[in-house]
């Protein structure tokens, strides 16, 4: 039964993580303008649009690195 206990903890942690991510995606735009931060590239011409969220990608990468290091540290 020891395997089911660790699986249960993993599923609860994943559920909490998904809940937090969902809340950030739903309500976070009011507080954090992800995708519209200074440093995100946006070029719009007559028939061409290019968008690359440089700063947003860096922030998400740092946050995920910290979270995953905390979760998987032994």
C-alpha positions as protocol buffer text, in pm:
chain_id: "A"
residue {
  index: 1
  type: UNK
  ca { x: 0 y: 0 z: 0 }
}
residue {
  index: 2
  type: UNK
  ca { x: 304 y: 232 z: 24 }
}
residue {
  index: 3
  type: UNK
  ca { x: 296 y: 292 z: -351 }
}
residue {
  index: 4
  type: UNK
  ca { x: -60 y: 418 z: -340 }
}
residue {
  index: 5
  type: UNK
  ca { x: 24 y: 665 z: -64 }
}
residue {
  index: 6
  type: UNK
  ca { x: 298 y: 832 z: -268 }
}
residue {
  index: 7
  type: UNK
  ca { x: 76 y: 826 z: -578 }
}
residue {
  index: 8
  type: UNK
  ca { x: -199 y: 996 z: -380 }
}
residue {
  index: 9
  type: UNK
  ca { x: 37 y: 1269 z: -264 }
}
residue {
  index: 10
  type: UNK
  ca { x: 159 y: 1321 z: -619 }
}
residue {
  index: 11
  type: UNK
  ca { x: -197 y: 1351 z: -750 }
}
residue {
  index: 12
  type: UNK
  ca { x: -289 y: 1599 z: -476 }
}
residue {
  index: 13
  type: UNK
  ca { x: 19 y: 1811 z: -553 }
}
residue {
  index: 14
  type: UNK
  ca { x: -60 y: 1801 z: -924 }
}
residue {
  index: 15
  type: UNK
  ca { x: -420 y: 1902 z: -853 }
}
residue {
  index: 16
  type: UNK
  ca { x: -313 y: 2195 z: -639 }
}
residue {
  index: 17
  type: UNK
  ca { x: -63 y: 2302 z: -903 }
}
residue {
  index: 18
  type: UNK
  ca { x: -331 y: 2285 z: -1174 }
}
residue {
  index: 19
  type: UNK
  ca { x: -569 y: 2484 z: -954 }
}
residue {
  index: 20
  type: UNK
  ca { x: -309 y: 2757 z: -901 }
}
residue {
  index: 21
  type: UNK
  ca { x: -224 y: 2769 z: -1271 }
}
residue {
  index: 22
  type: UNK
  ca { x: -594 y: 2786 z: -1361 }
}
residue {
  index: 23
  type: UNK
  ca { x: -653 y: 3070 z: -1115 }
}
residue {
  index: 24
  type: UNK
  ca { x: -357 y: 3262 z: -1252 }
}
residue {
  index: 25
  type: UNK
  ca { x: -478 y: 3216 z: -1608 }
}
residue {
  index: 26
  type: UNK
  ca { x: -834 y: 3315 z: -1519 }
}
residue {
  index: 27
  type: UNK
  ca { x: -776 y: 3606 z: -1283 }
}
residue {
  index: 28
  type: UNK
  ca { x: -411 y: 3689 z: -1333 }
}
residue {
  index: 29
  type: UNK
  ca { x: -460 y: 3921 z: -1628 }
}
residue {
  index: 30
  type: UNK
  ca { x: -612 y: 4180 z: -1396 }
}
residue {
  index: 31
  type: UNK
  ca { x: -296 y: 4185 z: -1183 }
}
residue {
  index: 32
  type: UNK
  ca { x: -18 y: 4060 z: -1412 }
}
residue {
  index: 33
  type: UNK
  ca { x: -38 y: 4151 z: -1781 }
}
residue {
  index: 34
  type: UNK
  ca { x: 125 y: 3830 z: -1905 }
}
residue {
  index: 35
  type: UNK
  ca { x: 168 y: 3848 z: -2280 }
}
residue {
  index: 36
  type: UNK
  ca { x: 175 y: 4228 z: -2277 }
}
residue {
  index: 37
  type: UNK
  ca { x: 485 y: 4293 z: -2069 }
}
residue {
  index: 38
  type: UNK
  ca { x: 750 y: 4545 z: -2172 }
}
residue {
  index: 39
  type: UNK
  ca { x: 1006 y: 4357 z: -2378 }
}
residue {
  index: 40
  type: UNK
  ca { x: 754 y: 4134 z: -2556 }
}
residue {
  index: 41
  type: UNK
  ca { x: 797 y: 4174 z: -2931 }
}
residue {
  index: 42
  type: UNK
  ca { x: 496 y: 4277 z: -3135 }
}
residue {
  index: 43
  type: UNK
  ca { x: 527 y: 4384 z: -3499 }
}
residue {
  index: 44
  type: UNK
  ca { x: 220 y: 4464 z: -3705 }
}
residue {
  index: 45
  type: UNK
  ca { x: 238 y: 4557 z: -4072 }
}
residue {
  index: 46
  type: UNK
  ca { x: -33 y: 4576 z: -4337 }
}
residue {
  index: 47
  type: UNK
  ca { x: -80 y: 4203 z: -4389 }
}
residue {
  index: 48
  type: UNK
  ca { x: 172 y: 4063 z: -4139 }
}
residue {
  index: 49
  type: UNK
  ca { x: 165 y: 4026 z: -3762 }
}
residue {
  index: 50
  type: UNK
  ca { x: 450 y: 3888 z: -3554 }
}
residue {
  index: 51
  type: UNK
  ca { x: 430 y: 3838 z: -3179 }
}
residue {
  index: 52
  type: UNK
  ca { x: 692 y: 3682 z: -2954 }
}
residue {
  index: 53
  type: UNK
  ca { x: 655 y: 3713 z: -2575 }
}
residue {
  index: 54
  type: UNK
  ca { x: 1024 y: 3726 z: -2477 }
}
residue {
  index: 55
  type: UNK
  ca { x: 987 y: 3862 z: -2122 }
}
residue {
  index: 56
  type: UNK
  ca { x: 675 y: 3658 z: -2052 }
}
residue {
  index: 57
  type: UNK
  ca { x: 860 y: 3341 z: -2157 }
}
residue {
  index: 58
  type: UNK
  ca { x: 1151 y: 3423 z: -1929 }
}
residue {
  index: 59
  type: UNK
  ca { x: 924 y: 3484 z: -1629 }
}
residue {
  index: 60
  type: UNK
  ca { x: 727 y: 3163 z: -1687 }
}
residue {
  index: 61
  type: UNK
  ca { x: 1055 y: 2971 z: -1724 }
}
residue {
  index: 62
  type: UNK
  ca { x: 1192 y: 3105 z: -1395 }
}
residue {
  index: 63
  type: UNK
  ca { x: 867 y: 3031 z: -1209 }
}
residue {
  index: 64
  type: UNK
  ca { x: 846 y: 2677 z: -1347 }
}
residue {
  index: 65
  type: UNK
  ca { x: 1212 y: 2613 z: -1265 }
}
residue {
  index: 66
  type: UNK
  ca { x: 1160 y: 2718 z: -904 }
}
residue {
  index: 67
  type: UNK
  ca { x: 837 y: 2517 z: -864 }
}
residue {
  index: 68
  type: UNK
  ca { x: 979 y: 2202 z: -1020 }
}
residue {
  index: 69
  type: UNK
  ca { x: 1299 y: 2224 z: -814 }
}
residue {
  index: 70
  type: UNK
  ca { x: 1092 y: 2250 z: -496 }
}
residue {
  index: 71
  type: UNK
  ca { x: 864 y: 1961 z: -596 }
}
residue {
  index: 72
  type: UNK
  ca { x: 1130 y: 1718 z: -714 }
}
residue {
  index: 73
  type: UNK
  ca { x: 1410 y: 1793 z: -467 }
}
residue {
  index: 74
  type: UNK
  ca { x: 1512 y: 1482 z: -278 }
}
